[in-house]
Amino acid sequence: MTQKLLSIWLICLICTGFAYAQHKQLDSLQKVIESYSNLPLEKSKDTAYINLINQYSLSNYYFNKDSIYFYANESLALSKSINYSRGEIEALINLAFYESELGRHSNAIFIAKKALEKAEEIQSLYYLLICYSNIATFYEYSGDIQNSVEYSLRGIYLAKNKEDKTPQEISYLSLIYENLGITYGLQREYKKALEFLDKAQEINIQTNNKLAQAETMSNMASFQLKTKEFEKGLKNINASIPIFEQKGYHDWLAYALKVKGQIYVETKDYEEALRFFMRSLNLYETIEDKREKTSLLNGIARTYLGINEYDLARHYAHQALNNAKQLNSFEDLKECSQTLYLLHKKLGEHELALRYHEEFKRYNDSIFNLENSKSIAANEAQLGFIAKENHLILKNEKKLNRQRLWIYIFSFGGIVLLTILFFTQRSRKLERKLNNLLANKNFDLKKRERELQELNETKNKFFSIIAHDLRAPIASLNGLIDLLKDNQINAKDFMQFAPQLSEQVKSISFTLNNLLIWGQAQMKGAKSIPERCDLGMLAQQNIQLLSDQAQKKQIIIQQRIAPKSMVFVDKEQINLVFRNIINNAIKFTENNGKIYIHAIEKSNLFQIEISDNGVGMDPDFINGLTSDKTSFNTTYGTQNEKGTGLGLNLCKEMIIKNKGKLWIKSELGKGSTFYFTLPKDPED
């Protein structure tokens, strides 16, 4: 089994919409190139034409590799002639691709490093990441795992240390993680491989790159096949296949179908395995990818062997073996030899079975030794890179310390020189500085003085109102008690005043309760203890509490909150909000008026509305209530009921403490509506 190693440069074209995977699209691009070819030479030498032939060059990856060579050389020559660095880098990467596909990996690495030098000249993270990734890929193909891992880590280090990355640069970082994961996976370090693939997938999801997500899921499935995590593997591969079908990427679709077939072979569902293998084979007939096709043919042979179709198993196994020999791929040679060993063993052909078993053992031992050395090299590369990084950090710190030392020396010398040169002016500068400081302090003091005056005025006004509001009813009560005590009135006469006294006592109790809660809030003592509460029940309890007041003015209160409207609030604080707003509505509504209470459910909160058809409020009064400052104003209801404004200030504070907000709409003579919001759940 093989994993599909990603080429950053090829994915670049895919992600930007230039991966012309179908012949029809290639023909269309060819016509555009031909139209440029008819132009005079000086007009064809523009960046648009160079970009076009670079795109066309790599789009032939699965169809005509000679076209890559031809158009890459043309692009390179044109880019050099007009000093177009980006075109030159892309052309060099395309040529490196061509050399790599011919197995000339050292040539590919040499050319890709020339592209890297050019990318360093123009300081483009975009092209630096492409170069680092492809050099790592070419080293991987050549078997030099240590350098492959080191160049991948360099790309990651470079990208992670840049703060403001473009979406494309973030996508390239994902692809470097992907290739690094595959490199470790090929060394059978599957846990580490899946860790890197997970990092790549996090970035793919962050950038909402569906195609990259599908490719990563396919490679994850191939490693989950190795770790026997078949359910996870099927989940990933099933999620990726529809994306490849929708996008029309037949190479990846063929690969995904092959991996799905391999999972079914491992679970011994040979019928399903054969169905997906044959779909994959049909696609590989049109795709020039002998390495993946070899793995597929061997998988088909294993499937036929599993259902005892020995002739077909032999046919596909020999096809796979011939391809593996041409590719000189030890992994494929090992897998094919094992398949033929199992086949001849079942057929009783012991001589051939022994021969293929010996070949399997030879290739397996070679791969084991090679993979061990590669695994050691990969770990050495990672440790070496960390050591280099630490050395670089230490070197930079030493350099920075030297710079700081020189700065300190020059600064000290400058200070001494300035002290000598401007000694006579120092007193004047100090005087100006002190004057400025004094002016700033005076400004701050005046500002604080104004704030304290405002607070003091608020306090005085508040206590004046409270003292008056409390003193009057208490004096009335005290006077009546004195009259009763001195026998100036009898008990029967006293009882005539009982209802009025009861109202005054209730008013005093209401005011004192608000005063106590306001005092606690000002001293930071009022803490919210939220719990789940039924909004309708809270409203109804307070309607019942204030029902006597409403009945006296023949005011109808209609509560329309739906049952089981649950909110997460401090029950006592929200009771106070309902009580004060309803009390306020009763106070400022004429006889035979109406008050409506209802709640609108939204995604994460309830919006409560308490409206009346009372006297209304002017905009200035509303602004005073909803501003950040605490304001107190003596007001009188429709039947001379007195108010201080404290209750509404408390409502505002309690709603804010419960993660809500309050606003008011009102029109003089038509009534007022109080709106406030409350959260439904703790996380809201």
Secondary structure, DSSP 8 states (H G I E B T S, - for coil): -------HHHHHHHHTT----SHHHHHHHHHHHHHHHTS-HHHH-SHHHHHHHHHHHHHTTTT-HHHHHHHHHHHHHHHHHTT-HHHHHHHHHHHHHHHHHTT-HHHHHHHHHHHHHHHHHHT-HHHHHHHHHHHHHHHHHHT-HHHHHHHHHHHHHHHHT-SS--HHHHHHHHHHHHHHHHHHHHTT-HHHHHHHHHHHHHHHHHTT-HHHHHHHHHHHHHHHHHTT-HHHHHHHHHHHHHHHHHHT-HHHHHHHHHHHHHHHHHTT-HHHHHHHHHHHHHHHTTS--HHHHHHHHHHHHHHHHHTT-HHHHHHHHHHHHHHHHHHT-HHHHHHHHHHHHHHHHHHT-HHHHHHHHHHHHHHHHHHHHHHHHHHHHHHHHHHHHHHHHHHHHHHHHHHHHHHHHHHHHHHHHHHHHHHHHTGGGHHHHHHHHHHHHHHHHHHHHHHHHHHHHHHHHHHHHHHHHHHHHHHHHHHHHHHHHHHHHTTSS-HHHHHHTHHHHHHHHHHHHHHHHHHHHHHHHHTT------EEEEHHHHHHHHHHHTHHHHHHTT-EEEE---TT-EEEE-HHHHHHHHHHHHHHHHHTS-TT-EEEEEEEE-SSEEEEEEEE-S----HHHHHHHHSSS-----EE-TT--EE-SHHHHHHHHHHHHTT--EEEEEETTTEEEEEEEEESSTT-
